[in-house]
Amino acid sequence: MAVPLAAVAENPPVIADTNAAAHIGQTATVQGLVAEVFTSSKGNVFLDFEYPYPNEVFSGVIFSSSAPAFGDLTSYQGKQVQMTGQIRLYKGRPCPSSDYLRQMAG
């Protein structure tokens, strides 16, 4: 399943979630296992990769204004996914705001 929300950079690099910190400020596709899906009180949805918060190696965010376009985001928990967006630091950890999210086949 793919849900584009904006124009995705043409052929952004695909990187492992464990390597996202080396790409701060860049647009990239981060791939990894979603360990936990959390919705904040403001409706922003965080996908924590590899380990649940506060031990995640990477946390992707989908802001509340965009979340409805993705459907049931909890369905990504326990799945290999790719998130594309600009990678930024949030509370000292790499975190993109996602323009594109898809579950890996298989």
Secondary structure by P-SEA (a helix, b strand, c coil): cccccccccccccccccccccccccccccccccccccccccccbbbbbcccccccccbbbbbcccccccccccccccccccccccbbbbcccbbbbcccbbbbccc
